[in-house]
Amino acid sequence: MPNTKAQPDKTELDRFHAWLATEDPISIATHVHVDADAAFSAALLCVLKPKAALVFVPADAVIEDQRTLAVDLLNGPRAVKGLKVGSAFGLLVHGLKGIDAPVYKALKRWASQLNKTDSGKGCHDPVVLAELVRAWRHSGLDDAACVQRAKELIQGKIRAARSNANQKHRAKNIQINDGVAVLAGDVRIRKGHVFARGAKVIVRESACGHCLLLSKSMLKRGVTLRTLAPLFEPRGWFVHPDGFLACYGSVKAPRDHKKSGFKLGELVLLVTTWLNSIEQAAPSQTL
């Protein structure tokens, strides 16, 4: 999450908010030879204001144009550097908290990362944005191309977050009977949202095939889909060695669910009976 101990400079936040409220034509300025903060800050502004012009200037440039926001630049009345929080990107993301909460939530972890790396602090995230920009640079990309790549990542991150929020909302309408949830057709809902509602097993039927998914709570109890392998594997199913997955086809290797050896109702009955037998043999604790 963004740095909650240090609050952004109010003057810089006001500059950002005033720029957001300005009608086109408007401009974005950042320094040449962009680093991660400059690239992702400029990219975020390009996402927020798609018609804004982007210019690259020396790092010591002074921008005075009222219709231009200068990000990751230190000098002048239009500059937004974000020194108090650690990065310009961190300040911009913080500034969206009360304006566009979904975008803020989507980007707050990246903001936290850049607040650390741009101020010289250690970062243990598996993918560091600064390393991405260095890789792009060594691949021969110029400043504009680096910002474009960062823009694509930000757009994808925001779309993924919104899709996840929509799936979480749709998961509330999924019926769970005796611990079994059924997802059929083109329903796209993340398994975690369904398991969070108390499902123990998810049965999926789609254009990719048939699939059973077992919850982590059941795995922790020692329950595994491997016990059903003798029923599935002779029919060409794959049962994961760790017992959390059994499938006939997948998005990586689609198969016709009509050839899985089971109809959807048969799978649901099989799994329900299996779960009931487990509960009768060893009643579960609160899951």
C-alpha positions as a Markdown table, in Angstrom:
| # | Residue | x | y | z |
|---|---|---|---|---|
| 1 | Met | 0.0 | 0.0 | 0.0 |
| 2 | Pro | 1.1 | 3.6 | -0.4 |
| 3 | Asn | 3.1 | 5.2 | 2.3 |
| 4 | Thr | 0.5 | 6.2 | 5.0 |
| 5 | Lys | 3.0 | 7.7 | 7.4 |
| 6 | Ala | 4.0 | 10.6 | 5.0 |
| 7 | Gln | 1.2 | 12.7 | 3.5 |
| 8 | Pro | 1.7 | 14.2 | 0.0 |
| 9 | Asp | 2.4 | 17.8 | -0.4 |
| 10 | Lys | -0.9 | 19.7 | -0.6 |
| 11 | Thr | 0.3 | 22.1 | -3.2 |
| 12 | Glu | 1.3 | 19.3 | -5.6 |
| 13 | Leu | -2.0 | 17.5 | -5.0 |
| 14 | Asp | -3.8 | 20.8 | -5.8 |
| 15 | Arg | -1.8 | 21.1 | -9.0 |
| 16 | Phe | -2.7 | 17.6 | -10.1 |
| 17 | His | -6.4 | 18.0 | -9.3 |
| 18 | Ala | -6.5 | 21.4 | -11.1 |
| 19 | Trp | -4.9 | 19.8 | -14.1 |
| 20 | Leu | -7.4 | 16.9 | -14.1 |
| 21 | Ala | -10.2 | 19.5 | -14.1 |
| 22 | Thr | -8.8 | 21.4 | -17.0 |
| 23 | Glu | -10.4 | 20.9 | -20.4 |
| 24 | Asp | -8.4 | 20.0 | -23.5 |
| 25 | Pro | -6.0 | 21.0 | -24.9 |
| 26 | Ile | -3.7 | 20.1 | -22.1 |
| 27 | Ser | -0.1 | 18.7 | -21.9 |
| 28 | Ile | 2.1 | 16.4 | -19.8 |
| 29 | Ala | 5.8 | 17.0 | -19.4 |
| 30 | Thr | 8.4 | 14.7 | -17.9 |
| 31 | His | 12.2 | 14.5 | -18.2 |
| 32 | Val | 14.2 | 12.9 | -21.0 |
| 33 | His | 15.7 | 9.5 | -20.5 |
| 34 | Val | 12.7 | 8.4 | -18.4 |
| 35 | Asp | 13.2 | 6.3 | -15.3 |
| 36 | Ala | 10.3 | 4.2 | -13.8 |
| 37 | Asp | 8.8 | 7.1 | -11.9 |
| 38 | Ala | 8.7 | 9.4 | -15.0 |
| 39 | Ala | 7.5 | 6.7 | -17.3 |
| 40 | Phe | 4.7 | 5.4 | -15.1 |
| 41 | Ser | 3.6 | 8.9 | -13.9 |
| 42 | Ala | 3.4 | 10.2 | -17.5 |
| 43 | Ala | 1.6 | 6.9 | -18.6 |
| 44 | Leu | -1.0 | 7.3 | -15.8 |
| 45 | Leu | -1.7 | 10.8 | -16.8 |
| 46 | Cys | -2.1 | 9.7 | -20.5 |
| 47 | Val | -4.6 | 7.1 | -19.3 |
| 48 | Leu | -6.6 | 9.7 | -17.3 |
| 49 | Lys | -6.4 | 12.3 | -20.1 |
| 50 | Pro | -6.1 | 10.4 | -23.4 |
| 51 | Lys | -6.0 | 13.6 | -25.6 |
| 52 | Ala | -3.2 | 15.2 | -23.6 |
| 53 | Ala | 0.1 | 15.9 | -25.5 |
| 54 | Leu | 3.2 | 14.4 | -24.0 |
| 55 | Val | 6.6 | 16.2 | -24.2 |
| 56 | Phe | 10.0 | 15.3 | -22.9 |
| 57 | Val | 12.2 | 18.0 | -21.4 |
| 58 | Pro | 15.6 | 18.3 | -19.6 |
| 59 | Ala | 15.3 | 17.4 | -15.9 |
| 60 | Asp | 16.1 | 20.9 | -14.8 |
| 61 | Ala | 13.5 | 22.5 | -17.1 |
| 62 | Val | 11.0 | 24.9 | -15.5 |
| 63 | Ile | 7.4 | 24.5 | -16.8 |
| 64 | Glu | 5.1 | 27.5 | -16.3 |
| 65 | Asp | 2.3 | 26.8 | -18.7 |
| 66 | Gln | -0.9 | 26.5 | -16.7 |
| 67 | Arg | -2.3 | 23.8 | -19.0 |
| 68 | Thr | 0.7 | 21.5 | -18.5 |
| 69 | Leu | 1.5 | 19.2 | -15.6 |
| 70 | Ala | 5.2 | 18.4 | -15.1 |
| 71 | Val | 5.7 | 15.0 | -13.4 |
| 72 | Asp | 8.9 | 13.8 | -11.9 |
| 73 | Leu | 10.3 | 17.3 | -12.3 |
| 74 | Leu | 11.4 | 19.4 | -9.4 |
| 75 | Asn | 11.5 | 23.0 | -10.5 |
| 76 | Gly | 8.7 | 25.5 | -11.4 |
| 77 | Pro | 5.0 | 26.2 | -10.5 |
| 78 | Arg | 3.7 | 23.1 | -12.5 |
| 79 | Ala | 6.1 | 20.5 | -11.1 |
| 80 | Val | 4.9 | 17.4 | -9.3 |
| 81 | Lys | 7.8 | 15.4 | -7.7 |
| 82 | Gly | 6.2 | 13.7 | -4.8 |
| 83 | Leu | 9.2 | 13.9 | -2.5 |
| 84 | Lys | 7.2 | 13.6 | 0.7 |
| 85 | Val | 5.7 | 10.2 | -0.3 |
| 86 | Gly | 8.7 | 9.0 | -2.3 |
| 87 | Ser | 7.6 | 9.3 | -6.0 |
| 88 | Ala | 5.5 | 11.4 | -8.3 |
| 89 | Phe | 3.6 | 8.3 | -9.3 |
| 90 | Gly | 2.8 | 7.7 | -5.6 |
| 91 | Leu | 1.4 | 11.2 | -5.2 |
| 92 | Leu | -0.7 | 10.9 | -8.4 |
| 93 | Val | -2.2 | 7.5 | -7.2 |
| 94 | His | -2.8 | 9.0 | -3.7 |
| 95 | Gly | -4.6 | 11.9 | -5.4 |
| 96 | Leu | -7.0 | 9.5 | -7.1 |
| 97 | Lys | -8.2 | 8.0 | -3.8 |
| 98 | Gly | -11.2 | 10.3 | -3.4 |
| 99 | Ile | -11.8 | 10.7 | -7.2 |
| 100 | Asp | -11.5 | 7.2 | -8.7 |
| 101 | Ala | -11.4 | 4.6 | -6.0 |
| 102 | Pro | -11.2 | 1.6 | -8.4 |
| 103 | Val | -8.1 | 3.1 | -10.1 |
| 104 | Tyr | -6.5 | 3.9 | -6.8 |
| 105 | Lys | -7.0 | 0.4 | -5.5 |
| 106 | Ala | -5.7 | -1.1 | -8.7 |
| 107 | Leu | -2.5 | 0.9 | -8.6 |
| 108 | Lys | -1.7 | 1.4 | -4.9 |
| 109 | Arg | 0.7 | -1.5 | -4.7 |
| 110 | Trp | 2.7 | -0.2 | -7.6 |
| 111 | Ala | 2.6 | 3.2 | -6.0 |
| 112 | Ser | 4.0 | 1.8 | -2.8 |
| 113 | Gln | 6.8 | 0.1 | -4.8 |
| 114 | Leu | 7.8 | 3.3 | -6.6 |
| 115 | Asn | 7.7 | 5.2 | -3.4 |
| 116 | Lys | 10.4 | 2.9 | -2.2 |
| 117 | Thr | 12.6 | 2.5 | -5.2 |
| 118 | Asp | 12.5 | 6.1 | -6.3 |
| 119 | Ser | 13.6 | 7.2 | -2.9 |
| 120 | Gly | 16.5 | 4.7 | -2.8 |
| 121 | Lys | 14.8 | 2.2 | -0.4 |
| 122 | Gly | 14.8 | -1.5 | -0.8 |
| 123 | Cys | 12.0 | -3.3 | -2.5 |
| 124 | His | 11.4 | -7.1 | -2.3 |
| 125 | Asp | 8.5 | -7.3 | -4.8 |
| 126 | Pro | 9.1 | -10.1 | -7.4 |
| 127 | Val | 8.7 | -7.7 | -10.3 |
| 128 | Val | 10.2 | -4.3 | -9.9 |
| 129 | Leu | 8.9 | -1.6 | -12.2 |
| 130 | Ala | 12.3 | 0.1 | -12.3 |
| 131 | Glu | 13.8 | -3.1 | -13.8 |
| 132 | Leu | 11.2 | -3.2 | -16.4 |
| 133 | Val | 12.1 | 0.3 | -17.6 |
| 134 | Arg | 15.8 | -0.6 | -17.7 |
| 135 | Ala | 15.0 | -3.7 | -19.7 |
| 136 | Trp | 12.9 | -1.6 | -22.2 |
| 137 | Arg | 15.7 | 0.9 | -22.5 |
| 138 | His | 18.3 | -1.8 | -23.2 |
| 139 | Ser | 15.9 | -3.3 | -25.8 |
| 140 | Gly | 16.3 | -0.1 | -27.7 |
| 141 | Leu | 13.0 | 1.7 | -26.8 |
| 142 | Asp | 13.1 | 5.4 | -26.6 |
| 143 | Asp | 11.3 | 7.6 | -24.1 |
| 144 | Ala | 8.0 | 7.7 | -25.9 |
| 145 | Ala | 8.0 | 3.9 | -26.3 |
| 146 | Cys | 8.8 | 3.3 | -22.7 |
| 147 | Val | 5.9 | 5.5 | -21.6 |
| 148 | Gln | 3.7 | 3.6 | -24.1 |
| 149 | Arg | 4.7 | 0.3 | -22.5 |
| 150 | Ala | 4.0 | 1.6 | -19.1 |
| 151 | Lys | 0.6 | 2.9 | -20.3 |
| 152 | Glu | -0.3 | -0.6 | -21.6 |
| 153 | Leu | 0.6 | -2.1 | -18.2 |
| 154 | Ile | -1.5 | 0.5 | -16.3 |
| 155 | Gln | -4.4 | 0.0 | -18.6 |
| 156 | Gly | -4.2 | -3.8 | -18.2 |
| 157 | Lys | -3.9 | -3.4 | -14.4 |
| 158 | Ile | -7.0 | -1.2 | -14.2 |
| 159 | Arg | -9.1 | -3.5 | -16.5 |
| 160 | Ala | -8.1 | -6.5 | -14.5 |
| 161 | Ala | -9.1 | -4.8 | -11.2 |
| 162 | Arg | -12.4 | -3.8 | -12.6 |
| 163 | Ser | -13.0 | -7.3 | -14.0 |
| 164 | Asn | -12.2 | -8.7 | -10.6 |
| 165 | Ala | -14.6 | -6.4 | -8.9 |
| 166 | Asn | -17.4 | -7.4 | -11.3 |
| 167 | Gln | -16.6 | -11.0 | -10.8 |
| 168 | Lys | -16.8 | -10.6 | -7.0 |
| 169 | His | -20.2 | -9.0 | -7.4 |
| 170 | Arg | -21.5 | -11.8 | -9.7 |
| 171 | Ala | -20.2 | -14.4 | -7.3 |
| 172 | Lys | -22.8 | -13.3 | -4.7 |
| 173 | Asn | -25.5 | -14.8 | -7.0 |
| 174 | Ile | -23.9 | -18.2 | -7.3 |
| 175 | Gln | -25.9 | -20.8 | -5.4 |
| 176 | Ile | -24.0 | -23.2 | -3.1 |
| 177 | Asn | -25.7 | -26.4 | -2.2 |
| 178 | Asp | -24.1 | -28.9 | 0.2 |
| 179 | Gly | -20.8 | -27.1 | -0.3 |
| 180 | Val | -20.9 | -27.5 | -4.1 |
| 181 | Ala | -21.1 | -24.5 | -6.4 |
| 182 | Val | -21.8 | -24.9 | -10.1 |
| 183 | Leu | -20.4 | -22.6 | -12.8 |
| 184 | Ala | -21.7 | -23.4 | -16.3 |
| 185 | Gly | -21.6 | -21.8 | -19.7 |
| 186 | Asp | -19.8 | -18.5 | -20.2 |
| 187 | Val | -19.9 | -17.6 | -16.5 |
| 188 | Arg | -16.5 | -16.1 | -15.6 |
| 189 | Ile | -15.9 | -15.8 | -11.9 |
| 190 | Arg | -12.7 | -16.3 | -10.0 |
| 191 | Lys | -12.7 | -19.4 | -7.8 |
| 192 | Gly | -11.5 | -17.3 | -4.8 |
| 193 | His | -14.7 | -15.3 | -4.7 |
| 194 | Val | -16.8 | -18.4 | -4.7 |
| 195 | Phe | -14.7 | -20.2 | -2.1 |
| 196 | Ala | -14.9 | -17.1 | 0.1 |
| 197 | Arg | -18.7 | -17.6 | 0.2 |
| 198 | Gly | -18.3 | -21.0 | 1.7 |
| 199 | Ala | -18.0 | -23.4 | -1.3 |
| 200 | Lys | -16.0 | -26.5 | -0.8 |
| 201 | Val | -15.9 | -27.7 | -4.4 |
| 202 | Ile | -16.5 | -25.8 | -7.6 |
| 203 | Val | -17.8 | -27.7 | -10.6 |
| 204 | Arg | -17.2 | -26.0 | -13.9 |
| 205 | Glu | -18.6 | -26.8 | -17.4 |
| 206 | Ser | -17.5 | -24.6 | -20.2 |
| 207 | Ala | -16.3 | -24.6 | -23.8 |
| 208 | Cys | -13.0 | -25.7 | -22.4 |
| 209 | Gly | -14.3 | -28.9 | -20.8 |
| 210 | His | -15.2 | -30.0 | -17.2 |
| 211 | Cys | -13.3 | -29.1 | -14.1 |
| 212 | Leu | -13.5 | -29.7 | -10.3 |
| 213 | Leu | -11.7 | -27.3 | -7.9 |
| 214 | Leu | -11.3 | -28.1 | -4.2 |
| 215 | Ser | -11.1 | -25.3 | -1.6 |
| 216 | Lys | -8.0 | -24.7 | 0.5 |
| 217 | Ser | -10.0 | -25.3 | 3.6 |
| 218 | Met | -10.7 | -28.8 | 2.5 |
| 219 | Leu | -7.1 | -29.4 | 1.5 |
| 220 | Lys | -6.0 | -28.3 | 5.0 |
| 221 | Arg | -8.3 | -31.0 | 6.4 |
| 222 | Gly | -6.5 | -33.6 | 4.4 |
| 223 | Val | -9.2 | -34.0 | 1.8 |
| 224 | Thr | -8.0 | -34.4 | -1.8 |
| 225 | Leu | -9.5 | -35.1 | -5.2 |
| 226 | Arg | -6.9 | -37.8 | -5.7 |
| 227 | Thr | -9.4 | -40.1 | -4.0 |
| 228 | Leu | -11.6 | -39.7 | -7.0 |
| 229 | Ala | -8.8 | -40.4 | -9.5 |
| 230 | Pro | -9.9 | -44.0 | -10.2 |
| 231 | Leu | -13.2 | -42.6 | -11.4 |
| 232 | Phe | -11.7 | -39.9 | -13.6 |
| 233 | Glu | -8.4 | -40.9 | -14.9 |
| 234 | Pro | -9.7 | -43.9 | -16.9 |
| 235 | Arg | -11.9 | -41.4 | -18.7 |
| 236 | Gly | -9.0 | -39.3 | -19.7 |
| 237 | Trp | -9.2 | -36.7 | -16.9 |
| 238 | Phe | -6.2 | -35.1 | -15.3 |
| 239 | Val | -6.1 | -35.2 | -11.5 |
| 240 | His | -3.4 | -32.9 | -10.1 |
| 241 | Pro | -0.9 | -34.7 | -7.8 |
| 242 | Asp | -1.7 | -32.2 | -5.0 |
| 243 | Gly | -5.4 | -33.1 | -5.2 |
| 244 | Phe | -6.9 | -29.6 | -5.7 |
| 245 | Leu | -7.8 | -30.0 | -9.3 |
| 246 | Ala | -9.4 | -32.5 | -11.6 |
| 247 | Cys | -10.2 | -31.6 | -15.2 |
| 248 | Tyr | -11.1 | -32.8 | -18.6 |
| 249 | Gly | -9.8 | -30.0 | -20.7 |
| 250 | Ser | -8.7 | -26.5 | -19.8 |
| 251 | Val | -8.2 | -23.0 | -21.3 |
| 252 | Lys | -4.6 | -24.2 | -22.2 |
| 253 | Ala | -5.9 | -27.5 | -23.7 |
| 254 | Pro | -9.6 | -27.2 | -24.6 |
| 255 | Arg | -11.7 | -30.4 | -24.9 |
| 256 | Asp | -15.4 | -31.1 | -25.5 |
| 257 | His | -17.0 | -31.6 | -22.1 |
| 258 | Lys | -19.6 | -33.9 | -23.8 |
| 259 | Lys | -16.8 | -36.5 | -24.1 |
| 260 | Ser | -15.7 | -36.2 | -20.4 |
| 261 | Gly | -17.7 | -39.3 | -19.5 |
| 262 | Phe | -20.0 | -37.3 | -17.2 |
| 263 | Lys | -22.9 | -35.0 | -17.6 |
| 264 | Leu | -22.9 | -31.9 | -15.5 |
| 265 | Gly | -25.7 | -33.2 | -13.2 |
| 266 | Glu | -23.8 | -36.5 | -12.8 |
| 267 | Leu | -20.7 | -34.6 | -11.7 |
| 268 | Val | -22.6 | -32.5 | -9.2 |
| 269 | Leu | -24.3 | -35.6 | -7.7 |
| 270 | Leu | -21.0 | -37.4 | -7.5 |
| 271 | Val | -19.2 | -34.6 | -5.8 |
| 272 | Thr | -22.1 | -33.9 | -3.4 |
| 273 | Thr | -22.2 | -37.5 | -2.4 |
| 274 | Trp | -18.5 | -37.6 | -1.9 |
| 275 | Leu | -18.5 | -34.5 | 0.3 |
| 276 | Asn | -21.4 | -35.8 | 2.3 |
| 277 | Ser | -19.6 | -39.1 | 3.0 |
| 278 | Ile | -16.5 | -37.1 | 4.2 |
| 279 | Glu | -18.6 | -35.0 | 6.5 |
| 280 | Gln | -20.4 | -38.1 | 7.9 |
| 281 | Ala | -17.1 | -39.9 | 8.5 |
| 282 | Ala | -15.4 | -36.8 | 10.1 |
| 283 | Pro | -17.7 | -33.8 | 10.7 |
| 284 | Ser | -15.9 | -30.6 | 9.8 |
| 285 | Gln | -15.0 | -27.8 | 12.0 |
| 286 | Thr | -16.1 | -24.3 | 11.1 |
| 287 | Leu | -14.7 | -23.6 | 7.6 |
